[in-house]
Amino acid sequence: MKASTFVYPWDVNGDPAAAERIAGLGVRQATLASAYHSTRALTPRHPRQRIVTAEHAAVLYPPGARWEGRTLRPYAAGEWAPGDAFGEAAESLAAAGLEVHTWVVLAHNSRLGAEHPSTSVVNAYGDRYPWAPCVAQEATRGYLVDLAVEAAVRPGARGTELESLGWYGLQHLHAHDKTGGVGLGDAGQYLMALCFCGTCRGGYAGVGLDPDALAAAVREALEPLWRGEAADEGWPAVEKFLGAERAAGTREWRDAIARSLQEAAVEAVRAAAPEGFQVLLHADPVAYHCGANPGVDPAHILGVADGVVVPCAGGPGLLPAFAEVGAEGAVLAANFGIVSGMGGSPVTLAEDAGRAVELGATELRLYHAGLASDQDLAAVREALTAVG
């Protein structure tokens, strides 16, 4: 069974043993970050460092000429990934016998929102989410599609995995994040993700909703949650909060925006890529969910992309919704955490992978070889040997 592990360029560059060590896990592919958000990351085996601080969202290669004169453009990385960090790491990984695919984070960029506040999602209270670009805005969509193309189709890459290609909401861990004091549930998270920027207000009006009345209804619906009442789950809870007609109207606008962006980005990547280049999306089959794995309609997305990477941190229960579509040749990659200190379970990986295969998985994704301890990696090697 084909397995790939996620890797950052700084896990590999400057560590002569890194590429062979990753290949020695038993994976056939490395999914290597080429555009990534801000982070603070451990490098537990690197000969020169133990902590990497990526101060802002950046491309991990030199941005191209397509961005000249444009207001919205990607930022080059700082000292944490200088020059063509992606290219350097990709060469090392390929030399170790690994197939390299790009890992591209798109609608998740705090620096973009800080420097261009008008691009951000605005919630029903008027608060801006600088980490979450509004994917309905024309200029933002153009930026995201061009970034997807440039960051995905890097020299030597044989495919890409596009993360955050859809709506982003409240869920984003900031430094010293303190937003978990109230349990919102997925219905509350949806309400807090509804955007009320000028573009989205016009979009709601276009589907027959009064944006002011909608914002007021969202605020009213959230009041019991702020008081500490138990949060309801599922789409019926959203309909209960807003009324079925209003709830459906928000989906009509937001689903169409997300779908058209995904279609445009995949089409543009394929047009720029060599023949046989694989395009996968990180995705959740619950269509109203937001975040790094944006909600999609499984039948639609498997008609657009070559497959999906499905989060399985809580178990492989999201896989059947994609498997039931029956899209011939589609990749259904089950994504498991392998860093025990971050909630992963490398010691049960063989069992978890077997269950995922039963539910339709065709490949495995492992998060994340650069962050895992030696003990975790030893468990991964054992598990992949057992899986075969």
C-alpha positions as CSV (number, residue, x, y, z in Angstrom):
1,M,0.0,0.0,0.0
2,K,1.5,3.3,-1.0
3,A,2.3,5.6,1.9
4,S,3.6,9.1,2.0
5,T,4.8,11.3,4.9
6,F,4.6,15.0,5.2
7,V,7.9,16.8,5.5
8,Y,9.1,20.4,5.7
9,P,12.2,21.5,3.8
10,W,14.0,22.5,7.0
11,D,13.7,18.8,8.2
12,V,15.9,17.8,5.3
13,N,18.2,20.7,4.3
14,G,21.3,20.7,6.4
15,D,20.8,17.2,7.6
16,P,22.7,14.8,5.4
17,A,21.0,11.8,6.9
18,A,17.4,13.0,6.7
19,A,16.4,11.8,3.2
20,E,17.6,8.3,3.7
21,R,16.0,8.1,7.1
22,I,12.7,9.1,5.7
23,A,13.0,6.6,2.9
24,G,13.9,4.0,5.4
25,L,10.5,4.3,7.0
26,G,9.0,2.3,4.2
27,V,7.2,5.2,2.5
28,R,7.3,5.6,-1.3
29,Q,6.5,9.3,-1.3
30,A,7.4,12.5,0.5
31,T,4.7,15.3,0.6
32,L,7.0,18.3,0.9
33,A,5.8,21.7,1.9
34,S,6.2,24.4,-0.8
35,A,3.8,27.0,0.6
36,Y,3.0,27.0,4.3
37,H,1.5,29.0,7.1
38,S,3.3,30.4,10.1
39,T,4.4,27.8,12.6
40,R,6.9,26.8,15.3
41,A,8.3,23.3,14.6
42,L,10.5,20.8,16.3
43,T,13.4,19.3,14.4
44,P,14.5,16.6,16.9
45,R,17.3,15.0,14.9
46,H,18.7,18.0,12.9
47,P,22.5,18.5,13.5
48,R,22.2,22.3,13.6
49,Q,18.9,23.1,15.2
50,R,16.0,21.9,17.4
51,I,13.4,24.6,16.8
52,V,12.3,26.3,13.6
53,T,10.2,29.4,13.8
54,A,8.4,30.3,10.5
55,E,7.3,33.8,11.3
56,H,4.7,34.2,8.6
57,A,3.0,32.3,5.8
58,A,5.4,32.0,2.9
59,V,6.4,30.2,-0.2
60,L,9.5,28.0,0.3
61,Y,11.0,28.8,-3.0
62,P,11.7,32.1,-4.8
63,P,8.4,33.6,-6.0
64,G,8.1,34.0,-9.8
65,A,7.6,37.0,-12.1
66,R,3.9,36.5,-12.3
67,W,3.6,38.5,-9.0
68,E,5.3,41.6,-10.2
69,G,3.1,44.7,-9.7
70,R,0.4,42.8,-7.9
71,T,-1.0,43.9,-4.5
72,L,-1.8,40.3,-3.3
73,R,1.3,38.2,-3.7
74,P,3.1,35.5,-1.7
75,Y,5.8,36.3,0.8
76,A,9.2,34.7,0.5
77,A,10.4,32.8,3.6
78,G,13.0,34.2,5.9
79,E,16.0,32.5,7.4
80,W,14.0,29.5,8.3
81,A,13.8,28.5,4.6
82,P,16.2,30.6,2.5
83,G,16.5,30.5,-1.3
84,D,14.9,27.5,-3.0
85,A,14.5,25.5,0.2
86,F,11.9,23.4,-1.4
87,G,14.0,22.6,-4.5
88,E,17.0,21.7,-2.3
89,A,15.0,19.3,-0.2
90,A,13.2,17.8,-3.2
91,E,16.5,16.9,-4.8
92,S,17.7,15.1,-1.6
93,L,14.5,13.2,-1.2
94,A,14.4,12.2,-4.9
95,A,18.0,11.0,-4.7
96,A,16.9,8.7,-1.8
97,G,14.4,7.1,-4.1
98,L,11.3,9.0,-3.0
99,E,8.6,10.4,-5.2
100,V,8.1,14.0,-4.3
101,H,4.7,15.8,-4.2
102,T,4.1,19.4,-3.2
103,W,2.2,20.3,-0.1
104,V,0.4,23.6,-0.7
105,V,-1.5,25.6,2.0
106,L,-3.8,28.1,0.4
107,A,-6.6,30.0,2.2
108,H,-4.7,30.3,5.6
109,N,-2.4,33.3,5.8
110,S,-2.3,35.6,8.8
111,R,0.2,38.0,7.2
112,L,-2.0,38.5,4.2
113,G,-4.9,39.4,6.5
114,A,-2.7,41.7,8.7
115,E,-1.4,43.7,5.7
116,H,-4.6,43.6,3.6
117,P,-7.4,43.6,6.2
118,S,-10.1,43.9,3.5
119,T,-9.3,40.4,2.3
120,S,-10.3,38.7,5.5
121,V,-13.4,36.9,6.6
122,V,-15.6,39.1,8.8
123,N,-17.9,37.4,11.3
124,A,-21.5,38.5,12.3
125,Y,-20.0,40.7,15.1
126,G,-17.7,42.6,12.7
127,D,-14.6,40.8,13.9
128,R,-12.0,40.1,11.2
129,Y,-10.2,36.8,10.9
130,P,-6.8,37.8,9.5
131,W,-5.8,34.1,9.2
132,A,-8.8,33.4,6.9
133,P,-8.9,35.1,3.5
134,C,-12.5,35.4,2.2
135,V,-12.5,33.0,-0.8
136,A,-15.5,34.9,-2.4
137,Q,-13.5,38.0,-3.2
138,E,-12.4,38.2,-6.8
139,A,-8.8,39.4,-6.1
140,T,-8.3,36.8,-3.4
141,R,-9.5,34.0,-5.6
142,G,-7.1,35.1,-8.4
143,Y,-4.3,35.1,-5.9
144,L,-5.2,31.7,-4.5
145,V,-5.5,30.1,-8.0
146,D,-2.1,31.5,-9.1
147,L,-0.5,30.5,-5.9
148,A,-1.9,27.0,-6.3
149,V,-0.3,26.7,-9.7
150,E,3.1,28.1,-8.8
151,A,3.5,26.3,-5.5
152,A,2.1,23.0,-6.8
153,V,4.0,22.6,-10.1
154,R,7.6,22.8,-8.8
155,P,10.5,21.2,-10.7
156,G,10.7,17.5,-9.9
157,A,7.3,17.2,-8.3
158,R,5.0,14.5,-9.6
159,G,1.9,15.7,-7.9
160,T,0.4,18.0,-5.3
161,E,-1.8,18.0,-2.3
162,L,-3.8,21.2,-1.8
163,E,-4.8,22.1,1.7
164,S,-7.2,24.8,2.8
165,L,-8.8,25.2,-0.6
166,G,-12.1,26.4,0.6
167,W,-13.6,28.4,3.5
168,Y,-11.7,28.9,6.7
169,G,-13.4,29.8,9.9
170,L,-12.6,30.4,13.6
171,Q,-10.6,27.3,14.2
172,H,-7.0,28.3,13.9
173,L,-4.4,28.0,16.6
174,H,-2.7,31.4,17.2
175,A,0.2,31.9,19.6
176,H,-1.2,31.5,23.1
177,D,-4.6,30.7,21.7
178,K,-7.4,31.3,24.2
179,T,-10.6,30.6,22.2
180,G,-11.5,27.3,23.7
181,G,-13.3,28.5,26.7
182,V,-16.8,28.1,25.2
183,G,-17.8,24.8,23.4
184,L,-19.3,25.9,20.1
185,G,-19.8,22.5,18.5
186,D,-19.7,22.2,14.8
187,A,-23.0,24.2,14.4
188,G,-21.6,27.1,16.4
189,Q,-18.3,26.9,14.4
190,Y,-20.3,27.2,11.2
191,L,-22.1,30.3,12.5
192,M,-18.8,31.9,13.6
193,A,-17.4,31.1,10.1
194,L,-20.1,32.9,8.2
195,C,-18.5,35.9,6.4
196,F,-20.1,39.3,6.3
197,C,-17.5,41.2,4.2
198,G,-19.0,43.3,1.4
199,T,-18.7,40.6,-1.2
200,C,-20.4,38.0,1.0
201,R,-23.2,40.4,2.0
202,G,-23.9,40.9,-1.7
203,G,-23.8,37.2,-2.2
204,Y,-26.4,36.6,0.5
205,A,-28.6,39.2,-1.0
206,G,-28.2,37.5,-4.4
207,V,-29.8,34.3,-3.0
208,G,-32.7,36.2,-1.3
209,L,-31.3,36.8,2.2
210,D,-31.2,40.1,4.0
211,P,-27.6,40.2,5.2
212,D,-28.4,42.5,8.2
213,A,-31.2,40.2,9.3
214,L,-28.9,37.1,8.8
215,A,-26.1,38.7,10.9
216,A,-28.6,39.5,13.7
217,A,-30.0,35.9,13.5
218,V,-26.4,34.5,13.9
219,R,-25.7,36.7,16.9
220,E,-29.0,35.7,18.5
221,A,-28.4,32.0,17.8
222,L,-25.0,32.2,19.5
223,E,-26.1,33.8,22.7
224,P,-27.0,30.6,24.5
225,L,-23.6,29.2,23.7
226,W,-21.9,32.2,25.2
227,R,-23.9,31.6,28.4
228,G,-22.5,28.1,28.5
229,E,-25.5,26.0,27.3
230,A,-24.6,22.8,25.6
231,A,-23.9,23.1,21.9
232,D,-26.0,21.1,19.5
233,E,-24.2,19.2,16.7
234,G,-24.9,18.7,13.0
235,W,-26.7,20.6,10.2
236,P,-30.1,20.2,11.9
237,A,-28.7,22.4,14.7
238,V,-27.8,25.1,12.2
239,E,-31.3,25.0,10.7
240,K,-32.7,25.2,14.3
241,F,-30.6,28.3,15.0
242,L,-31.2,30.2,11.7
243,G,-34.4,28.6,10.3
244,A,-34.2,26.1,7.4
245,E,-34.6,28.8,4.7
246,R,-31.9,31.1,6.0
247,A,-29.5,28.1,6.6
248,A,-30.1,26.8,3.1
249,G,-29.4,30.3,1.7
250,T,-26.0,30.5,3.4
251,R,-25.1,27.1,1.9
252,E,-26.3,28.1,-1.5
253,W,-23.9,31.0,-1.6
254,R,-20.9,29.4,0.2
255,D,-21.0,26.0,-1.5
256,A,-21.1,27.6,-4.9
257,I,-18.1,29.8,-4.0
258,A,-16.0,26.9,-2.7
259,R,-16.8,24.6,-5.6
260,S,-16.0,27.1,-8.2
261,L,-12.7,28.0,-6.5
262,Q,-11.7,24.3,-6.3
263,E,-12.6,23.7,-9.9
264,A,-10.6,26.8,-11.0
265,A,-7.6,25.9,-9.0
266,V,-7.4,22.3,-10.1
267,E,-8.0,23.2,-13.7
268,A,-5.2,25.8,-13.6
269,V,-2.8,23.4,-11.9
270,R,-3.5,20.7,-14.5
271,A,-3.0,23.2,-17.3
272,A,0.5,24.1,-16.0
273,A,1.6,20.6,-15.0
274,P,3.2,17.8,-16.9
275,E,1.1,14.8,-18.0
276,G,0.3,12.4,-15.2
277,F,0.7,15.0,-12.5
278,Q,-1.6,14.0,-9.6
279,V,-3.8,16.6,-7.9
280,L,-5.3,15.8,-4.5
281,L,-7.3,18.0,-2.1
282,H,-7.4,17.8,1.7
283,A,-11.1,17.4,2.3
284,D,-13.9,16.6,4.8
285,P,-17.2,15.1,3.5
286,V,-19.3,17.2,5.8
287,A,-19.9,20.0,3.3
288,Y,-20.5,22.8,5.7
289,H,-17.3,22.2,7.7
290,C,-14.5,24.8,7.4
291,G,-10.7,24.7,7.9
292,A,-7.6,23.0,6.6
293,N,-9.8,20.1,5.4
294,P,-12.7,22.1,4.0
295,G,-16.1,20.5,3.6
296,V,-16.9,19.2,0.1
297,D,-19.5,17.2,-1.6
298,P,-17.7,13.9,-2.2
299,A,-19.3,13.2,-5.6
300,H,-18.4,16.7,-6.9
301,I,-14.8,16.8,-5.6
302,L,-14.0,13.3,-7.0
303,G,-15.2,14.5,-10.3
304,V,-12.8,17.5,-10.1
305,A,-9.6,16.2,-8.5
306,D,-7.7,12.9,-8.7
307,G,-8.6,12.2,-5.1
308,V,-8.6,13.4,-1.5
309,V,-6.6,13.3,1.6
310,V,-9.0,12.5,4.5
311,P,-8.3,13.4,8.1
312,C,-8.4,10.2,10.3
313,A,-7.1,11.5,13.6
314,G,-10.4,10.6,15.2
315,G,-10.6,7.3,13.3
316,P,-11.3,6.5,9.7
317,G,-15.0,7.3,9.8
318,L,-14.9,10.0,7.2
319,L,-13.7,7.6,4.5
320,P,-16.9,5.8,3.6
321,A,-18.6,9.0,2.3
322,F,-15.9,9.2,-0.4
323,A,-15.6,5.5,-1.0
324,E,-19.4,5.2,-1.6
325,V,-19.1,7.6,-4.6
326,G,-17.4,4.8,-6.5
327,A,-15.1,7.1,-8.5
328,E,-12.9,4.7,-10.5
329,G,-9.2,5.3,-10.0
330,A,-9.7,8.0,-7.3
331,V,-7.1,8.2,-4.6
332,L,-8.5,8.1,-1.1
333,A,-5.6,8.8,1.2
334,A,-6.2,8.2,4.9
335,N,-4.2,10.7,6.9
336,F,-3.0,9.5,10.4
337,G,-1.0,11.3,13.0
338,I,2.3,9.6,13.9
339,V,3.6,12.0,16.5
340,S,2.6,10.6,19.8
341,G,3.3,13.9,21.6
342,M,0.7,15.6,19.3
343,G,-2.0,13.0,19.8
344,G,-0.9,10.6,17.1
345,S,-0.7,6.8,17.6
346,P,2.1,5.3,15.6
347,V,1.9,2.1,17.7
348,T,-1.6,1.4,16.3
349,L,-0.8,2.5,12.8
350,A,-0.9,-1.0,11.3
351,E,-4.3,-1.7,12.8
352,D,-5.6,1.7,11.9
353,A,-4.4,1.4,8.4
354,G,-6.1,-2.0,8.0
355,R,-9.4,-0.6,9.2
356,A,-9.0,2.3,6.8
357,V,-8.5,-0.1,3.9
358,E,-11.7,-1.9,4.8
359,L,-13.5,1.5,4.6
360,G,-12.1,2.3,1.2
361,A,-8.7,3.9,1.7
362,T,-6.3,3.3,-1.2
363,E,-3.2,5.1,0.3
364,L,-1.8,6.4,3.6
365,R,-0.6,9.8,4.7
366,L,1.5,10.1,7.8
367,Y,1.8,13.4,9.7
368,H,4.7,14.0,10.2
369,A,8.2,12.5,9.8
370,G,10.1,15.6,10.7
371,L,8.2,16.2,14.0
372,A,8.2,12.6,15.2
373,S,10.6,11.2,17.8
374,D,12.9,8.3,17.1
375,Q,10.6,6.0,19.0
376,D,7.6,7.1,16.9
377,L,9.5,6.6,13.7
378,A,10.6,3.1,14.8
379,A,6.9,2.2,15.3
380,V,6.1,3.6,11.9
381,R,8.7,1.4,10.2
382,E,7.3,-1.6,12.0
383,A,3.7,-0.8,11.0
384,L,4.5,-0.1,7.3
385,T,6.4,-3.4,7.2
386,A,3.3,-5.2,8.5
387,V,1.0,-3.3,6.1
388,G,3.1,-4.1,3.1
